[in-house]
Amino acid sequence: MRDKNATKDFYLNKLGFIELGDYGDYLLIKKDDIEIHFFEFKNLDPKENYGQVYIRTNDIDNLYQSLLDNKTDIHPNGKLQTKPRGQKEFSMLDPDSNLLTFGQTL
C-alpha cells in the first residue's frame, strides 16, 4: 500500500472488511474467513504493480450486486461472468492497482 488511509477507505468502506490491526507501516484487515495483510510501499508505481489476490466466495451474485449498489468500481474487463473452467468471477483494482478477483465454483 502506498497510502494507508486510501487502502483503509477502500477495503473497510467499499468492501466491508474490518480492521484487525494498524501497526504504522503494516495493516491487517478481515472479512469472514479472509484476512489480508498490507505493508507500506510508498514507491510503488501502480502502473507497474502486478499484485493480485483470488478470493473465493459462496455467494458471488449477492456480493457482486452489493458492490454495485455501493458504487464500487468493477474492472472494465472484469464484469461478472462464467469462465470456461467452471468458475463464476469478477475483478476489480484496489487503490494501488492490486487485482482482486472474486470467484465461486459452479
Phi, psi and omega per residue, in radians:
M1 nan 2.415 3.063
R2 -1.526 -0.667 -3.044
D3 -2.333 1.891 -3.073
K4 -1.032 -0.678 -3.125
N5 -1.130 -0.697 3.102
A6 -1.167 -0.694 3.123
T7 -1.127 -0.802 3.107
K8 -1.045 -0.825 -3.115
D9 -1.002 -0.809 -3.109
F10 -1.129 -0.943 -3.029
Y11 -1.279 -0.661 -3.114
L12 -1.406 -0.822 -3.034
N13 -1.528 -0.538 -3.128
K14 -1.637 -0.698 -3.043
L15 -1.825 -0.119 3.044
G16 1.408 0.342 3.047
F17 -1.312 2.864 3.013
I18 -2.050 2.695 3.136
E19 -1.470 2.242 3.063
L20 -1.678 -0.523 -3.113
G21 -3.029 2.520 3.102
D22 -2.245 1.925 -3.036
Y23 -2.088 0.928 3.124
G24 1.286 -1.617 -3.119
D25 -1.725 0.286 -3.121
Y26 -2.395 2.305 -3.075
L27 -2.275 2.357 3.091
L28 -2.093 2.298 3.107
I29 -2.304 2.820 -3.100
K30 -2.623 2.564 2.976
K31 -2.590 2.142 -3.085
D32 0.938 -2.115 -3.135
D33 -1.703 0.233 -3.096
I34 -1.816 2.225 3.074
E35 -2.210 2.248 -3.138
I36 -2.156 2.369 3.102
H37 -1.953 2.348 3.110
F38 -2.090 2.523 3.009
F39 -2.143 2.638 -3.115
E40 -1.213 2.336 3.111
F41 -2.550 1.313 -3.026
K42 -1.079 -0.451 -3.109
N43 -1.574 0.115 3.123
L44 -1.071 2.277 3.041
D45 -1.728 1.893 -3.090
P46 -0.971 -0.497 3.138
K47 -1.240 -0.325 3.141
E48 -1.918 0.076 -3.096
N49 -1.357 2.248 3.092
Y50 -2.045 0.312 3.116
G51 -1.173 2.465 3.114
Q52 -2.659 2.643 3.141
V53 -2.343 2.380 3.045
Y54 -1.903 2.146 -3.080
I55 -2.058 2.111 3.118
R56 -1.523 2.524 3.119
T57 -2.419 2.800 3.076
N58 -1.852 0.062 -3.087
D59 -2.535 1.022 -3.002
I60 -1.117 -0.619 -3.118
D61 -1.107 -0.817 3.131
N62 -1.201 -0.654 3.084
L63 -1.072 -0.835 3.138
Y64 -1.031 -0.830 -3.128
Q65 -1.128 -0.680 3.129
S66 -1.118 -0.629 3.098
L67 -1.208 -0.702 3.069
L68 -1.093 -0.751 3.121
D69 -1.085 -0.554 3.139
N70 -1.493 0.074 3.136
K71 1.054 0.641 3.065
T72 -1.469 2.288 -3.106
D73 -1.247 2.205 3.016
I74 -1.663 2.483 3.139
H75 -1.002 2.389 -3.119
P76 -0.967 -0.549 3.111
N77 -1.714 0.183 -3.042
G78 -2.113 0.476 3.110
K79 -1.069 2.739 -3.126
L80 -1.028 2.177 3.136
Q81 -2.721 2.774 3.070
T82 -1.599 2.222 -3.126
K83 -1.613 2.703 -3.125
P84 -1.053 -0.392 -3.107
R85 -1.478 0.208 3.057
G86 1.468 0.396 3.096
Q87 -2.023 2.489 2.963
K88 -1.804 2.184 -2.970
E89 -2.459 2.763 2.878
F90 -2.588 2.822 -3.068
S91 -2.393 2.745 3.057
M92 -2.639 2.904 3.058
L93 -1.933 2.425 3.037
D94 -1.481 3.138 -3.061
P95 -1.036 -0.325 3.139
D96 -1.856 0.260 -3.129
S97 1.165 0.437 2.934
N98 -1.265 2.243 -3.137
L99 -1.416 2.147 3.083
L100 -1.908 2.037 3.076
T101 -1.983 2.228 3.113
F102 -1.855 2.340 -3.093
G103 -2.496 2.687 3.079
Q104 -2.376 2.310 3.080
T105 -1.285 2.332 3.130
L106 -1.547 nan nan
